Amino acid sequence: MSSIKERAKQLKADIPAVFIALKDRETPFFAKALAALTVGYALSPIDLIPDFIPVLGYLDDLLLLPALVALTVRCIPADVWARSRERSSNIWQDEKPKRWYFALPVLLFWLLIAWLVVKAVWR
């Protein structure tokens, strides 16, 4: 059984590999969609559950992100994953994704929730 530090280090290494697999032509559509969600959530400056909410704010980062990465990796074909992990060592220098771009889906989600709450209260 590996330590939490080792798992965190592996997770940090897997996210760039997931990003590379997202752009690979051989990655199936479902895996690409899941990879986009995973990378988007990892890079988004906006969390699904904000960190200022006690316990839940950090719990979503500790549970949701590793679960998304694990599920995404399982959906990516083994040969594509192996290539992606190989290329991921220097991804953030060559192909760094823009953080604001990945924040849009989370921002839209919260705007939808806010709109639904306002609509419900306004009645």
Helices and strands as residue ranges (DSSP letters): H 4-23, H 29-43, H 56-75, H 78-87, G 88-90, H 91-94, H 99-122
